[in-house]
Amino acid sequence: VQPGEFTPALEVLIAVLVIACPCALGLATPTSIMAGSGRAAGFGILFKGGEHLEQTQSIDTVVVDKTGTVTHGKPVLTDVVLAANQDEVRFLSLIGAAEKQSEHPLAEAIVQGIADRGIGLGDVQFFEAIPGYGVQATVSGQGVVIGTRKLMQQYGIHIDDILPTMEQLEESGKTAMLAAINGQYAGLVAVADTVKDTSKE
């Protein structure tokens, strides 16, 4: 070994170590695995065995369940987009009353979001859930329809102008629902399972 040549010197050192005390290398691997597993457990990461921990050096992609892991696991009301000449309090009061009759998790998020804004709900005279499409109701004497594009189209409600906004919200991972009052498009609401502050980008 020539002076200043690190790699050959390291190889000689390892060879001498193995010959003189092979137990050291035998203990090194399980000790490091135990330390690594303990460290990972401190961050809430559990490994099935040492073999899997050793394989992490070659991992380039990690797939996790988004809901409840990266996100809070509970949808919340994130956006309210009103049509021209619509009053937000009246709009939310009517659709909140209609959605309160629904058992859908997204409806619950809308109702909670409206309650958080301190807005009271109207009186419901009629309610009908339309599976896969949305709901229709009569609230404080006003006809209310909330749901998908197809539901609006079935009622002959013009929504072409709002579709770009709706698509933009959906592309960002949100669920957007259109609302009509008395046969006219009135606005949309969007809900999303928001990302935890502790989740890295």
N, C-alpha and C positions, 0 to 999 in steps of 0.2 A: 504494500500500500504506500503510495507516494504521499508526502505531506501535502495537506490542503485538499485531498480528494475525499469528500464527505461520504459519498455512497459506498465505495468499497470499505471504508472504515466502519460504517454502520453495519454492513453485512458481516464483517469479522466480529464485531461486538455481539451481534445476535447469535452467531454460531457458537461463540464462547459461552454465552448465557445459556443456550439450549443444552450444551454439553455439561456445563457445571451445575445447572439448577433447572432441569426441565419442569419442575413443579411450578415455577414462577409463571411460565407461559400457560400452563394448564389452569391456573387460578385466575389469570388475567381476564380471559374471555367471560366467564360467568360473573366475575365481579363487575366488569364494565357493563354487562347486560343488566345486571341487577340495579346498578346506579342509574343507567339510562331509563329503565322502566319506572323506577321510583321518581325520577325527575319528570317524566311524561305524565305520571299519575297526578303529580302536583298541578298540572295544567288541565286535568280532566281527560287525558288521553290514555286509553288502556290498550296494551298489546297482548294478543293471544299467547305469544311465546317469544323467546329470544330470537328465533329464526326470522320472525316478522320484523322485529326491531332492526336486525342486521340488513334486511332488504330495503330499509328506508333510504339508504344511500343512492339507490337507483330510481327512486320515485320521481316522476316529473309532473304527475297530475294527481290531485286528490279530489274525489267526488264525495260530497256530503249531502245529507237531507237538508234542504234549505229551511223548511218550516221548523221553527223552534231551535234551530242550530245557529244559522246565520241571522235569522230574523226573530222577532219577538214571539211568533207563533199565534198572533191574534191580529186579525185585520182591523184597520182603523180608517175613518173617513179622512181622506187627504185633500180632495179637491171638490169645489162647488163652482160650476161654470153656468152662469145665468144667460138666458136669452134676453134680447133687448126689452126694456120696459118691465122687467120682472123685479119684484121686491124680494130680497133674499129671505127675510123673516117669514113672509107669507109662503114662499116656495118651500122652505124647509119645514114649516109647520104642517103643510099639506102632505108632502111626501113622507115625512117622519111618522105621521099618524097612520098612513097606509102601510108603511114598512113595519110598523110595530105589530101589526097583525100577522106578519109572516114569521115562519120558524127558520128561515134561511140564515146561516151565520153572517152573510154579508149584510142582510137587513138589520141584524143586531148591531153591526158596526156603524151603520148609517144612523140608527136611532140614538146610539150612545154619543156619536159625534155631534148630533143636533142638541142633545141634552147638555153636552159640555159647553155649547155655545149659549146656554141659558134660554133656549127658545121653547115655548110651550107647543103642544101638539093639538091639532084640530080634532073635532068629533067625527068618528067614523060611523056612517049610516049603512055602508055596504062594503064588503071586501070579498075578493076572489083571487086565489093564487092560480097562476097559469104555469104549470110545471115546465121548466126548461126555457121559459120566456120572460116571466116577471109577474107583476100583480096589477090588478085594476081595483079601484075603490071609489066610493063617494065619500068625500071628507068635507064637512061643513058646507054641504050642498054643492061642492065642486067635483067634477069628474077627474079622477087622477089615474094615470097609467104610467107605470115605471117598469123598464126592462130593456130588452135587447133591440137591435136594429130591426129584426124581423117582426117583433111585436109592434113597433112603431109603424112599420110598413103595412102590417095587417089592419091597422086603424087608419091608414091613409094620412099619416102625419109626416109632414115634410121635414127631413133631417139632413139633407145634403150639405148644408152650410156648416154643420157642426161635425161632420164625419172626420175631417182632417185633425181636429182637436182630439176627438175620441181615439183615433188611431195613434196619435202621438202619446196619449196617456197609456194606451195598451202596450205600446212598444217599450215603455219605461217600466213595465211589470205591474201596472195597475189594472183593476177591473172597473170599467166605466159603465154606468147605467143611465139611459136616457129617460127623461120624464116629460110627460105632457099633461096639461091642465085644460079641461074643457075642449079637448080636440086639437089643441095647439101646442107645438113644442115649447117647453118652458125652461129647460136647462138639463144639465147632467151632473151626476155625482160620481166620484171615483173613490174606491177603497183599495187599500194595499196592506200587505203584511210587511211592515217597515223593518229595515235592517237595524240590528243592534249597534249601538255606539262602539261596542267592543269588537265588532267584526271588521277586519281589515279589508280594504278595497281589493 
